[in-house]
Amino acid sequence: MRERYIAGIDQGTASSRCLVFDHSGRIVSIAQKEHRHIYPRPGWVEHDPEEIWANVQQVISQALSDAGLEPSDLAALGIANQRETTIVWERESGRPVHQAINWQDTRTDALLRQLAEMPGAERTRELAGLPLASYFSGPKLRWLLDNVDGLRERAEAGELLFGTMDSWLIWRLTGRHLTDVTNASRTLLMNLHTLAWDDQLIELLGVPRVMLPEIRPSAEVYGEARGELAGVPVAAALGDQQAALFGQACFEIGDAKCTYGTGSFMLLNTGLRPVQSQHGLLTTVCPQVGGEAPTYALEGSIAVTGSLVQWLRDKLELIGSAPEIETLARSVEDSGGCYFVPAFSGLYAPHWRNDARGVITGLTGYITKGHLARAVLEATAWQSREVLDAMISDAGVELKTLRVDGGMTANNLLMQFLADVLDVQVVRPIVAENVSLGAAYAAGLAVGFWENRDELRSNWHIAAQWLPNMEQAHRERGYRKWRKAVDRAIGWLDEDDEQD
């Protein structure tokens, strides 16, 4: 009998990828295509939904072709996606009515200040597990309804559909308007306890319920694909960070992972108990397989990590490619006392300050581009330290090992510095593409390609590990300086700075 495979789509912030996996979780082929970032104004970040859909189709075809496979060789397809990026499209034609508003976009700042004054605003953490912040998709939807002529009337008439990237791709593939619990949990519209759209949150944000997709489990056959993939079951949708948690086999309470990509996202499995954070973390939903009881995680979301390296490459042109930053950073022994707080979109966890903006502190005439490169890398580790400290305080656990994945884990200097400042073992698995792997695992479970989670655990193997090797006094001094730098970034924006 001919072997069958699972395809995992990773529709990310910078690119769309398709990876084909065999039963052992091994990568058979991979295809990737970047898409444009559109910056209409300072703080605004958009994508073209049609460009992304075209790229997704292209990478699926290329991944199959490179592996010598046909669509009939796929047992199922799973989707992981950038979670909060927001799209509105016409129910009849499928045409987007506006560019997708990216999760990093900050245009909703003024709206959020208004919402914070409304009755019931203080209950968003209790109901949704989230603060009122520009990060989430519900306020982005509200902004579109308020600012695009005729959109609210058309939405209330049932002519328009809302979704994040998972919904957009499922709709284009199957014609169904769905989302899963992990993506719905990032809208500020879903009740964390009932896993259903919440009337109070819908009223607070002022969006028509008729626009919202149906909420389904993360691993379930949503329908069969049409077109070139005709007959392939579309069997999973997961927000990218929950997909990485699943791909890293973090199935037990206390398991933690951090994905280092455009941004960085640390998740700690808390089991059946949704832990309400007292230290600026998010309470979010883990992937739900079929009708299983929901499980939860604490999450620390960092907006800018890998994108800071891209900024150094594309805007300052200090490096020609992302991997070159490690060589440049190794040209010096340390950052020379320089700290870079990359609050380009405000600060996310644990601060949640929309009024913060990026700063570089500790500059002297001694600083070279090598020191600046090192400070760029170290910013990722120091931000991770802030999140881990909050996680330990909230969950009452003492983390010994952090599983890592994503493109930045190829940087050995960064990974060692991360282990040093966190004072924990940092472990990277053989398959570092855990977002796509998690989507594939969920789809495979939905169609019986894999029997249970034990099979998935058996596929997980260590490729590299880094042990802490820094004196505590040096670590704490560096962290103290980092916190001073963060203090200087907070409160930078004034009310009259807002862009009209």
Secondary structure, 3 states (H helix, E strand, C coil): CCCCEEEEEEECCCEEEEEEECCCCCEEEEEEEECCCECCCCCCCEECHHHHHHHHHHHHHHHHHHCCCCHHHEEEEEEEECCCCEEEEECCCCCECCCEECCCCCCCHHHHHHHHCCCCHHHHHHHHCCCCCCCCHHHHHHHHHHHCCCHHHHHHCCCEEEEEHHHHHHHHHHCCCEEEHHHHCCCCCEECCCCEECHHHHHHHCCCHHHCCEEECCEEEEEECCHHHCCCEEEEEEEHHHHHHHHCCCCCCCCEEEEECCCEEEEEEEECCCCCCCCCCEEEECCCECCCCCCEEEEEEECCCHHHHHHHHHCCCCCCCCCHHHHHHCCCCCCCCCEEECCCCCECCCCCECCCCCEEECCCCCCCHHHHHHHHHHHHHHHHHHHHHHHHHHHCCCCCEEEEECHHHHCHHHHHHHHHHHCCEEEEECCCCHHHHHHHHHHHHHHCCCCCHHHHHHCCCEEEEECCCCCHHHHHHHHHHHHHHHHHHCCCCCHHHCCC
